[in-house]
Amino acid sequence: MTGERLRFDGWIAGVGTSSGVRLVVGHWPRSPFGAFSDVMVEHPDGERVLLAPDRRIADFVAATYRFDRVEVVPVAVAVAGDTWAVEAGVLRLRLRAGRPTALGLLLSAVPAPLVRSPLWAALCDVPARLLMPGVRTLGRAGPDRREWYGARGLRPVVAAEAVLDGVSLGRLGPLDPPVAFGFGSAPRTPSLVRVTTTVELAGPGR
């Protein structure tokens, strides 16, 4: 028996830097928690940090993904055209998105009901892994839930500047090695993905 399904509709931005720090920003205008944003940071030594705007969101995200440290800090994302400005505690990130890719245009044509389906996510999982190593669209999320992603658009990140605790993180780079927060990574190429994410909690008796 399936359990409750929680749906998050928004964007995921994933970028690497020449310092080795990798950043994944979730910006969710529509979610069971209302509108919010969060940031996942992976340091070169593998330390994984969650920056979340309140304790309720922090607890949910930490139960779905894996972190070594969780910080509850103000998180704000401002979008102006192609430019995104992210502030999360001691992190400042500014990025610029390019034009949609050919794959992004194809994804934008997928009907919304299909995007939300776990069967569609399972169908997309194999080609996603082949086209974008490290990316998964369906998997286990913690001991009592599963998760699937339905991409609805894809744009490259063509420029980014990041400062963490007053120190520049250097030039924009690939998300390499893949981040290890959950069962899959964001694309290796810095990207802004329009996505619907569904988290299914375990139902009775599971």
C-alpha positions as CSV (number, residue, x, y, z in Angstrom):
1,M,0.0,0.0,0.0
2,T,1.4,3.4,-0.9
3,G,1.6,6.2,1.6
4,E,1.2,9.9,1.5
5,R,2.8,11.7,-1.5
6,L,4.3,15.1,-0.9
7,R,4.9,17.1,-4.1
8,F,7.5,19.9,-4.6
9,D,7.3,22.0,-7.7
10,G,10.1,24.4,-8.6
11,W,13.8,24.5,-9.6
12,I,17.1,22.8,-8.7
13,A,20.3,24.6,-9.6
14,G,23.5,22.6,-9.3
15,V,27.0,24.2,-9.7
16,G,30.6,23.2,-9.0
17,T,33.5,25.6,-8.3
18,S,37.2,25.6,-8.8
19,S,37.6,25.4,-5.0
20,G,36.0,21.9,-5.1
21,V,32.9,23.1,-3.2
22,R,29.7,22.0,-4.9
23,L,26.3,23.6,-4.4
24,V,22.8,22.4,-5.0
25,V,20.0,25.0,-4.6
26,G,16.3,24.0,-4.3
27,H,13.8,26.8,-5.0
28,W,10.2,25.6,-4.3
29,P,7.4,28.1,-4.9
30,R,4.9,25.3,-4.3
31,S,5.3,22.6,-1.7
32,P,3.6,21.1,1.3
33,F,5.6,23.6,3.5
34,G,4.6,26.6,1.4
35,A,7.2,28.5,-0.7
36,F,10.8,28.0,0.5
37,S,14.4,27.5,-0.7
38,D,17.2,25.4,0.7
39,V,20.9,24.8,-0.2
40,M,23.0,21.7,0.0
41,V,26.7,22.2,0.2
42,E,29.4,19.5,-0.3
43,H,33.0,20.4,0.6
44,P,36.0,18.9,-1.1
45,D,36.6,16.6,1.8
46,G,33.1,15.1,1.4
47,E,31.4,17.0,4.3
48,R,27.7,17.6,3.4
49,V,25.9,20.5,4.9
50,L,22.2,21.5,4.7
51,L,21.2,25.1,4.9
52,A,17.5,25.2,5.6
53,P,15.2,28.1,6.5
54,D,13.4,26.6,9.5
55,R,13.5,23.5,11.8
56,R,10.5,21.8,10.3
57,I,11.9,21.9,6.7
58,A,15.4,21.0,8.0
59,D,14.0,17.9,9.8
60,F,12.1,16.8,6.7
61,V,15.0,17.3,4.2
62,A,17.5,15.7,6.6
63,A,15.2,12.6,6.9
64,T,15.1,12.4,3.1
65,Y,18.8,13.0,2.2
66,R,22.1,12.5,4.0
67,F,24.1,15.3,5.7
68,D,26.9,15.6,8.2
69,R,25.7,18.9,9.5
70,V,22.4,20.8,9.4
71,E,22.2,24.6,9.8
72,V,18.9,26.5,10.2
73,V,19.6,30.0,8.7
74,P,17.7,32.5,6.6
75,V,17.5,31.4,3.0
76,A,16.4,33.7,0.2
77,V,16.4,33.3,-3.6
78,A,15.7,36.3,-5.8
79,V,15.1,35.7,-9.5
80,A,15.4,38.6,-12.1
81,G,15.2,37.3,-15.7
82,D,18.2,34.9,-16.2
83,T,19.9,35.9,-13.0
84,W,19.5,34.2,-9.6
85,A,20.8,35.6,-6.3
86,V,20.9,33.2,-3.4
87,E,21.6,34.2,0.2
88,A,21.8,31.4,2.8
89,G,23.6,32.1,6.1
90,V,27.2,32.8,5.3
91,L,26.7,31.7,1.6
92,R,26.2,34.2,-1.2
93,L,25.7,32.8,-4.7
94,R,24.9,34.6,-7.9
95,L,24.3,32.7,-11.1
96,R,23.2,33.3,-14.7
97,A,21.2,30.8,-16.7
98,G,21.6,30.4,-20.5
99,R,19.0,29.6,-23.1
100,P,17.1,26.2,-22.8
101,T,18.9,23.3,-24.2
102,A,17.4,21.0,-26.9
103,L,16.7,18.5,-24.2
104,G,15.2,21.2,-22.0
105,L,12.7,22.2,-24.8
106,L,11.7,18.5,-25.2
107,L,11.2,18.2,-21.4
108,S,9.0,21.4,-21.3
109,A,6.6,19.7,-23.7
110,V,5.9,16.7,-21.3
111,P,2.4,16.9,-19.9
112,A,2.2,17.7,-16.2
113,P,0.3,14.5,-15.2
114,L,3.0,12.4,-16.8
115,V,5.8,14.4,-15.1
116,R,4.3,13.5,-11.7
117,S,4.0,9.7,-12.4
118,P,6.5,7.3,-10.9
119,L,6.1,5.1,-14.0
120,W,7.4,8.0,-16.1
121,A,10.3,8.5,-13.7
122,A,11.2,4.8,-13.9
123,L,11.1,5.0,-17.7
124,C,13.4,8.1,-17.7
125,D,15.9,6.7,-15.2
126,V,18.0,4.6,-17.6
127,P,18.4,7.2,-20.4
128,A,19.1,9.9,-17.7
129,R,21.9,7.8,-16.3
130,L,23.3,7.2,-19.8
131,L,23.1,10.9,-20.9
132,M,24.0,12.4,-17.5
133,P,26.2,10.1,-15.4
134,G,25.3,10.4,-11.7
135,V,21.7,11.6,-12.4
136,R,18.9,9.3,-11.2
137,T,15.1,10.0,-11.5
138,L,13.8,7.4,-9.1
139,G,15.1,5.8,-5.9
140,R,14.9,5.2,-2.2
141,A,15.1,8.3,0.0
142,G,15.8,7.4,3.6
143,P,14.6,4.2,5.3
144,D,10.8,5.0,5.0
145,R,10.3,6.8,1.7
146,R,11.0,6.8,-2.0
147,E,11.4,9.8,-4.3
148,W,11.1,10.5,-8.0
149,Y,11.9,13.5,-10.2
150,G,10.0,14.7,-13.2
151,A,12.1,17.2,-15.2
152,R,10.1,19.9,-17.0
153,G,13.0,22.0,-18.4
154,L,16.7,22.4,-18.5
155,R,19.0,25.4,-18.9
156,P,22.8,25.6,-18.5
157,V,24.3,27.8,-15.9
158,V,26.8,29.9,-17.8
159,A,28.2,32.1,-15.1
160,A,28.4,31.9,-11.3
161,E,30.1,33.7,-8.4
162,A,30.0,32.2,-4.9
163,V,31.3,33.4,-1.5
164,L,31.2,31.2,1.6
165,D,32.0,32.7,4.9
166,G,33.7,35.6,3.2
167,V,35.9,33.5,1.0
168,S,35.4,33.3,-2.8
169,L,34.8,29.7,-4.1
170,G,36.5,30.5,-7.4
171,R,35.4,29.9,-11.0
172,L,32.3,28.1,-12.1
173,G,33.1,24.4,-12.7
174,P,31.4,21.0,-13.2
175,L,29.6,19.2,-10.4
176,D,32.4,16.7,-10.2
177,P,32.6,14.4,-8.3
178,P,28.8,13.9,-8.1
179,V,27.3,15.1,-4.9
180,A,26.3,12.4,-2.4
181,F,23.2,13.8,-0.6
182,G,20.8,11.1,-1.9
183,F,20.4,8.3,-4.4
184,G,21.4,10.6,-7.3
185,S,23.3,13.8,-8.2
186,A,22.4,16.9,-10.1
187,P,23.9,17.0,-13.7
188,R,27.7,17.3,-14.0
189,T,27.3,20.3,-16.3
190,P,26.2,23.3,-14.2
191,S,22.4,23.4,-14.7
192,L,19.1,24.9,-13.7
193,V,16.4,22.2,-13.9
194,R,12.7,22.9,-13.8
195,V,11.4,19.9,-11.8
196,T,8.5,18.4,-10.0
197,T,9.8,16.2,-7.1
198,T,7.5,13.7,-5.3
199,V,8.4,12.1,-2.0
200,E,6.3,9.1,-1.0
201,L,6.2,8.3,2.7
202,A,5.8,4.7,3.7
203,G,2.2,3.6,4.1
204,P,0.6,1.4,6.8
205,G,2.4,-1.9,7.2
206,R,5.4,-1.0,5.1
